[in-house]
Amino acid sequence: MDWNDLKFFLAVANARSLTAASVRLGVSASTVSRRIEVLEAALQVRLFRPHRDGYDLTPAGEALLAPAERAEAQMRVFERTAREKDNDLAGPVRIDVPELLGQEVLLPGLAGFLLEHPEIRLEMHSSVRPVRLAGEEADIVLRLVRPQQGNYRQRRLGQLAFGLYAMPGYIARHGMPSAPADLYRHRLIGWSEELSYLIMVAWLETLCPGLQPAMRFSSLGAQMAAVKNGLGFAVLPAFAAEAAGFTPLLPEAPPLAPDLWLLVHEQSAELPRVRLTKEAVSTVMARFAARLAESA
């Protein structure tokens, strides 16, 4: 088996089309088709099921997808580490961090560090959608759910509190809820349906089963903007909501305070620039945790 054929398998698996995969890889569609045939022959299994609209994975292909992604990720990390000198502080450091925490805490906190080390190029993915650890796409990861996979060193940093928040003007118009049942007559600013797996959604469902959003968004930034404009209430991180002047609702409700985890990739952790950036990130987050403790 030629390990280079894995990239052809993954390209077709993701694009579900020979033509799209060939564009992504910069080769002809016939080359992609031939390499897939060679891989299937080597493995003695059918990986794809062609049909009129493209290519679907067979059950055997589905079973091989995750291992192929991990193998490709390991090869990328190996090649990257081998190319770079041990004393090299120049180059990219990829960070994945939850939205708002990255934009309002980590990035401002790292400003001085980045000015001192202009040769380090920060690549930050800041979203409610966490990076897939199986793909090993980040050097440093901050996340709210303890990972069960991925080649990462893990350290718990503390907890990040969430709560229900609205603008004072909204409360003046619609009243302050005194119990979870009161929320059913208020306007919930919620998440898009494809993000229903988020811990904030599960927590609110436990508090108010069946409560339907009046508005749906796919980012915390959009939810913050909707709350700021008095359009309803939302489940928001306490540090951001309180800084914006929002009013907490139902402070006696069971808390949502998930653990915050710092992950560093096993191999890229040995690169000096990643090690240096990790130390800076740890310092920023320690200061942030101390501020939260003081204000609690």
HELIX and SHEET records of a PDB file:
HELIX    1   1 ASP A    5  ALA A   15  1                                  11    
HELIX    2   2 LEU A   18  LEU A   25  1                                   8    
HELIX    3   3 ALA A   29  LEU A   43  1                                  15    
HELIX    4   4 PRO A   59  ARG A   83  1                                  25    
HELIX    5   5 LEU A  101  LEU A  106  3                                   6    
HELIX    6   6 LEU A  107  GLU A  116  1                                  10    
HELIX    7   7 LEU A  133  GLY A  135  5                                   3    
HELIX    8   8 PRO A  168  HIS A  174  1                                   7    
HELIX    9   9 PRO A  180  ARG A  185  5                                   6    
HELIX   10  10 GLU A  193  LEU A  195  5                                   3    
HELIX   11  11 ILE A  199  LEU A  207  1                                   9    
HELIX   12  12 LEU A  220  LYS A  228  1                                   9    
HELIX   13  13 ALA A  238  ALA A  243  1                                   6    
HELIX   14  14 SER A  268  GLU A  270  5                                   3    
HELIX   15  15 PRO A  272  SER A  295  1                                  24    
SHEET    1   A 2 PHE A  48  HIS A  51  0                                        
SHEET    2   A 2 GLY A  54  LEU A  57 -1                                        
SHEET    1   B 5 ILE A 120  SER A 127  0                                        
SHEET    2   B 5 GLY A  91  PRO A  98  1                                        
SHEET    3   B 5 ILE A 140  ARG A 143  1                                        
SHEET    4   B 5 ASP A 259  HIS A 265 -1                                        
SHEET    5   B 5 TYR A 152  GLN A 159 -1                                        
SHEET    1   C 3 ALA A 234  PRO A 237  0                                        
SHEET    2   C 3 PHE A 162  ALA A 166 -1                                        
SHEET    3   C 3 THR A 247  LEU A 249 -1                                        
SHEET    1   D 2 ILE A 189  TRP A 191  0                                        
SHEET    2   D 2 MET A 215  PHE A 217  1                                        
END                                                                             
